[in-house]
Amino acid sequence: MSDKIADLGARRARKRDAKPRKCPICGKPAVEATRPFCSERCRKIDLDRWRTETYRVPVVEADDDDAPAPTDQKDEP
């Protein structure tokens, strides 16, 4: 168990020494207060992109094969 704790401490130390991540909007270094963004402005730009559905996941709708096919039956008198 103590080996797992020591390994966790080593991983955390490597993360602290790693390069700071860049802002996904403008590419500047991220700031801890607005992480992962560099500023409040970039955070709001990203939020607006989500709100206006600029960010989308492409979806292909499958045809429903189990549904009965429509028939062209005319009413007979």
MDTraj code that builds the backbone (N, CA, C; nanometers):
import mdtraj as md
import numpy as np

residues = "MET SER ASP LYS ILE ALA ASP LEU GLY ALA ARG ARG ALA ARG LYS ARG ASP ALA LYS PRO ARG LYS CYS PRO ILE CYS GLY LYS PRO ALA VAL GLU ALA THR ARG PRO PHE CYS SER GLU ARG CYS ARG LYS ILE ASP LEU ASP ARG TRP ARG THR GLU THR TYR ARG VAL PRO VAL VAL GLU ALA ASP ASP ASP ASP ALA PRO ALA PRO THR ASP GLN LYS ASP GLU PRO".split()
xyz = np.array([
    [0.0823, -0.1195, 0.0000],
    [0.0000, 0.0000, 0.0000],
    [0.0866, 0.1258, 0.0000],
    [0.1952, 0.1249, 0.0741],
    [0.2808, 0.2437, 0.0800],
    [0.3491, 0.2696, -0.0546],
    [0.3702, 0.1637, -0.1355],
    [0.4277, 0.1824, -0.2688],
    [0.3324, 0.2615, -0.3577],
    [0.2021, 0.2338, -0.3449],
    [0.1029, 0.3062, -0.4246],
    [0.1009, 0.4532, -0.3857],
    [0.1124, 0.4817, -0.2577],
    [0.1112, 0.6200, -0.2106],
    [0.2350, 0.6932, -0.2599],
    [0.3514, 0.6265, -0.2557],
    [0.4749, 0.6885, -0.3041],
    [0.4655, 0.7151, -0.4534],
    [0.4075, 0.6216, -0.5281],
    [0.3915, 0.6396, -0.6722],
    [0.2985, 0.7568, -0.7020],
    [0.1931, 0.7709, -0.6229],
    [0.0999, 0.8822, -0.6406],
    [0.1711, 1.0145, -0.6169],
    [0.2546, 1.0210, -0.5154],
    [0.3307, 1.1428, -0.4874],
    [0.4250, 1.1778, -0.6006],
    [0.4875, 1.0769, -0.6602],
    [0.5787, 1.1005, -0.7721],
    [0.5023, 1.1525, -0.8930],
    [0.3834, 1.0991, -0.9182],
    [0.3023, 1.1459, -1.0321],
    [0.2593, 1.2911, -1.0124],
    [0.2226, 1.3242, -0.8904],
    [0.1817, 1.4625, -0.8636],
    [0.2981, 1.5582, -0.8833],
    [0.4173, 1.5166, -0.8432],
    [0.5354, 1.6015, -0.8603],
    [0.5642, 1.6233, -1.0088],
    [0.5485, 1.5209, -1.0908],
    [0.5704, 1.5363, -1.2346],
    [0.4688, 1.6329, -1.2950],
    [0.3451, 1.6269, -1.2466],
    [0.2424, 1.7176, -1.2996],
    [0.2770, 1.8624, -1.2682],
    [0.3305, 1.8875, -1.1489],
    [0.3671, 2.0241, -1.1115],
    [0.4804, 2.0759, -1.1978],
    [0.5706, 1.9873, -1.2388],
    [0.6855, 2.0279, -1.3186],
    [0.6530, 2.0367, -1.4677],
    [0.5370, 1.9874, -1.5084],
    [0.4991, 1.9857, -1.6499],
    [0.4733, 2.1277, -1.6998],
    [0.4810, 2.1442, -1.8326],
    [0.4534, 2.2741, -1.8915],
    [0.3075, 2.3122, -1.8663],
    [0.2819, 2.4387, -1.8402],
    [0.1425, 2.4810, -1.8226],
    [0.0657, 2.4631, -1.9528],
    [-0.0583, 2.4267, -1.9415],
    [-0.1419, 2.4079, -2.0602],
    [-0.1760, 2.5417, -2.1217],
    [-0.2049, 2.5363, -2.2505],
    [-0.2413, 2.6570, -2.3230],
    [-0.3928, 2.6739, -2.3235],
    [-0.4345, 2.7966, -2.3318],
    [-0.5766, 2.8302, -2.3419],
    [-0.6302, 2.7739, -2.4734],
    [-0.7426, 2.7019, -2.4699],
    [-0.7970, 2.6452, -2.5938],
    [-0.8528, 2.7504, -2.6902],
    [-0.8742, 2.8712, -2.6435],
    [-0.9300, 2.9757, -2.7289],
    [-0.8198, 3.0547, -2.7992],
    [-0.7207, 3.1045, -2.7223],
    [-0.6200, 3.1925, -2.7823],
    [-0.4784, 3.1360, -2.7801],
    [-0.4530, 3.0320, -2.7024],
    [-0.3211, 2.9697, -2.7003],
    [-0.2251, 3.0255, -2.5968],
    [-0.2648, 3.1257, -2.5205],
    [-0.1786, 3.1786, -2.4148],
    [-0.1760, 3.0793, -2.2987],
    [-0.0771, 3.0907, -2.2094],
    [-0.0735, 3.0002, -2.0932],
    [-0.1973, 3.0187, -2.0051],
    [-0.2508, 2.9086, -1.9558],
    [-0.3708, 2.9132, -1.8720],
    [-0.3380, 2.9709, -1.7347],
    [-0.4370, 3.0333, -1.6749],
    [-0.4252, 3.0913, -1.5418],
    [-0.5075, 3.0057, -1.4465],
    [-0.4565, 2.9824, -1.3265],
    [-0.5230, 2.8932, -1.2316],
    [-0.6653, 2.9399, -1.1986],
    [-0.6874, 3.0689, -1.1897],
    [-0.8196, 3.1206, -1.1520],
    [-0.9262, 3.0916, -1.2564],
    [-0.8885, 3.0863, -1.3831],
    [-0.9856, 3.0640, -1.4904],
    [-0.9527, 2.9392, -1.5708],
    [-0.8781, 2.8494, -1.5137],
    [-0.8324, 2.7286, -1.5820],
    [-0.9466, 2.6527, -1.6446],
    [-0.9377, 2.6059, -1.7632],
    [-0.8231, 2.5917, -1.8526],
    [-0.7993, 2.7124, -1.9426],
    [-0.8636, 2.8241, -1.9139],
    [-0.8517, 2.9425, -1.9982],
    [-0.7515, 3.0398, -1.9392],
    [-0.7106, 3.1382, -2.0212],
    [-0.6128, 3.2365, -1.9746],
    [-0.6803, 3.3559, -1.9082],
    [-0.8082, 3.3766, -1.9382],
    [-0.8779, 3.4940, -1.8844],
    [-1.0282, 3.4694, -1.8808],
    [-1.0947, 3.5610, -1.8144],
    [-1.2410, 3.5561, -1.8081],
    [-1.3009, 3.5752, -1.9478],
    [-1.2360, 3.6565, -2.0292],
    [-1.2829, 3.6808, -2.1658],
    [-1.2867, 3.5512, -2.2466],
    [-1.1784, 3.4730, -2.2414],
    [-1.1744, 3.3468, -2.3175],
    [-1.2753, 3.2468, -2.2610],
    [-1.2963, 3.2490, -2.1312],
    [-1.3954, 3.1594, -2.0701],
    [-1.5347, 3.1926, -2.1220],
    [-1.5657, 3.3213, -2.1339],
    [-1.6967, 3.3625, -2.1834],
    [-1.7137, 3.3330, -2.3325],
    [-1.6066, 3.3449, -2.4091],
    [-1.6130, 3.3095, -2.5514],
    [-1.6482, 3.1624, -2.5667],
    [-1.5837, 3.0767, -2.4879],
    [-1.6108, 2.9337, -2.4939],
    [-1.7549, 2.9039, -2.4513],
    [-1.8003, 2.9674, -2.3449],
    [-1.9376, 2.9471, -2.2978],
    [-2.0381, 2.9878, -2.4051],
    [-2.0123, 3.0984, -2.4728],
    [-2.1025, 3.1439, -2.5781],
    [-2.1037, 3.0462, -2.6958],
    [-1.9894, 2.9863, -2.7258],
    [-1.9854, 2.8871, -2.8341],
    [-2.0706, 2.7656, -2.8000],
    [-2.0702, 2.7247, -2.6738],
    [-2.1564, 2.6131, -2.6329],
    [-2.3029, 2.6552, -2.6392],
    [-2.3309, 2.7778, -2.5929],
    [-2.4692, 2.8259, -2.5871],
    [-2.5309, 2.8385, -2.7258],
    [-2.4519, 2.8824, -2.8227],
    [-2.5034, 2.8996, -2.9585],
    [-2.4875, 2.7732, -3.0431],
    [-2.4482, 2.6658, -2.9816],
    [-2.4314, 2.5347, -3.0455],
    [-2.3285, 2.5368, -3.1586],
    [-2.2243, 2.6193, -3.1435],
    [-2.1135, 2.6180, -3.2388],
    [-2.0384, 2.4866, -3.2269],
    [-2.0220, 2.4400, -3.1032],
    [-1.9594, 2.3103, -3.0798],
    [-2.0683, 2.2048, -3.0958],
    [-2.0492, 2.1143, -3.1888],
    [-2.1486, 2.0091, -3.2115],
    [-2.0797, 1.8763, -3.2303],
    [-2.1477, 1.7721, -3.1926],
    [-2.1022, 1.6365, -3.2184],
    [-2.1835, 1.5862, -3.3369],
    [-2.1162, 1.5489, -3.4465],
    [-2.1929, 1.5030, -3.5623],
    [-2.2671, 1.3738, -3.5315],
    [-2.3916, 1.3694, -3.5695],
    [-2.4760, 1.2524, -3.5431],
    [-2.5389, 1.2076, -3.6742],
    [-2.5302, 1.0797, -3.6984],
    [-2.5951, 1.0223, -3.8153],
    [-2.7112, 0.9395, -3.7632],
    [-2.8295, 0.9800, -3.7984],
    [-2.9476, 0.9082, -3.7512],
    [-2.9698, 0.7855, -3.8372],
    [-2.9851, 0.6723, -3.7722],
    [-3.0062, 0.5464, -3.8440],
    [-3.1543, 0.5321, -3.8779],
    [-3.1816, 0.4691, -3.9910],
    [-3.3194, 0.4410, -4.0285],
    [-3.3724, 0.3319, -3.9366],
    [-3.5001, 0.3400, -3.9081],
    [-3.5621, 0.2399, -3.8220],
    [-3.6050, 0.1217, -3.9092],
    [-3.5255, 0.0154, -3.9118],
    [-3.5538, -0.1005, -3.9956],
    [-3.6690, -0.1849, -3.9433],
    [-3.7010, -0.1725, -3.8166],
    [-3.8069, -0.2543, -3.7579],
    [-3.9467, -0.2002, -3.7863],
    [-3.9561, -0.0777, -3.8303],
    [-4.0869, -0.0173, -3.8556],
    [-4.1463, -0.0771, -3.9840],
    [-4.2762, -0.1002, -3.9870],
    [-4.3378, -0.1538, -4.1077],
    [-4.3322, -0.0515, -4.2206],
    [-4.3075, -0.1007, -4.3390],
    [-4.3009, -0.0131, -4.4554],
    [-4.4417, 0.0328, -4.4913],
    [-4.4570, 0.1589, -4.5285],
    [-4.5894, 0.2074, -4.5684],
    [-4.6315, 0.1413, -4.6989],
    [-4.7580, 0.1076, -4.7062],
    [-4.8104, 0.0447, -4.8273],
    [-4.9037, 0.1405, -4.8979],
    [-4.9129, 0.1252, -5.0276],
    [-4.9997, 0.2114, -5.1077],
    [-5.1318, 0.1396, -5.1360],
    [-5.2059, 0.1134, -5.0330],
    [-5.3357, 0.0471, -5.0502],
    [-5.4431, 0.1542, -5.0583],
    [-5.5196, 0.1431, -5.1609],
    [-5.6293, 0.2373, -5.1770],
    [-5.7556, 0.1754, -5.1206],
    [-5.8385, 0.2603, -5.0672],
    [-5.9664, 0.2095, -5.0138],
    [-6.0551, 0.1645, -5.1302],
    [-6.1093, 0.0442, -5.1178],
    [-6.1997, -0.0083, -5.2219],
    [-6.3432, 0.0141, -5.1763],
    [-6.4306, 0.0562, -5.2691],
    [-6.5722, 0.0818, -5.2312],
    [-6.6505, -0.0430, -5.2115],
])
top = md.Topology()
chain = top.add_chain()
for i, resn in enumerate(residues, 1):
    res = top.add_residue(resn, chain, resSeq=i)
    for name in ("N", "CA", "C"):
        top.add_atom(name, md.element.get_by_symbol(name[0]), res)
traj = md.Trajectory(xyz[None], top)
